[in-house]
Amino acid sequence: MTEGTEQSTPEPRYIVRIGEDETPYTSREEALAYAKEQSREVRGPVIVDSESERSSYRYVGGELAQFVMETRR
């Protein structure tokens, strides 16, 4: 292996929260699809948070119930 060509695992940019359980994702699309799917199955909201985008998605019953994006001043 050539030095400097190692593939590092990308850090999770999205956290899916179901109750106290947290599942990290690097892909926005995968995180939102998982949250939407799980929100049909669980009682209560499923939250997707992104520190890098300063955004939060809240799914209830398979539907997006709330989207919040913090803006910089």
Sequence and secondary structure as in RCSB ss.txt:
>XXXX:A:sequence
MTEGTEQSTPEPRYIVRIGEDETPYTSREEALAYAKEQSREVRGPVIVDSESERSSYRYVGGELAQFVMETRR
>XXXX:A:secstr
  TT         EEEEETTEEEEES HHHHHHHHHHHHHHSSS EEEEETTTTEEEEEETTEEEEEEE    
